[in-house]
């Protein structure tokens, strides 16, 4: 993953992709007691599957959205923010925690 972080083009999106994958895996394994069970589609408990899928989607987006906000701000205001750390500091100082989820329901 160090190579991914050092790459100049697309580094932020690669980090976000890794975070989303890790978050999805963590939530999915938490919701499934035994993740090595093979379930046929005919025997699938559809309401439970839909609820678990929606929960994974919501938690995944909730965790990854601040990373997307930081990435987009750094790309749009390239000269103003030399690093992701400065984006986070300034965003938190000016808008607070709500600034990281600004536009969440629109997206």
C-alpha positions, 0 to 999 in steps of 0.5 A: 500500500506504500506504493499506492500512497506514493503514486502521484496520480490517483493516490487519493482515490486508491486510498479511498478504494482501499478504505472502502474495501476494508470497511465493507469487509469489516462490516460484512464479517461482523454481520456474518457469524460464520463467513465460510458458509456457502448459501445457495440463492434458493435458500437465502433469507432475502430480508436478512440479505437486503438489510445486511446489504443496505447496512454495509452500503450505508456504513461504507459510504459513511466511513469513506465520504470524508476521504472523498471530501478531502480528496476533492478539496485538495484537487479543486484547490491545488495551490491552497492545500499542499497536503491532505493534512492541511485540508483536514485541519482547515475544514475542521477549523472552519466548518467543524465535523459537519464539513466532512459530510457536507453534501452527503445526502446529495451524493 
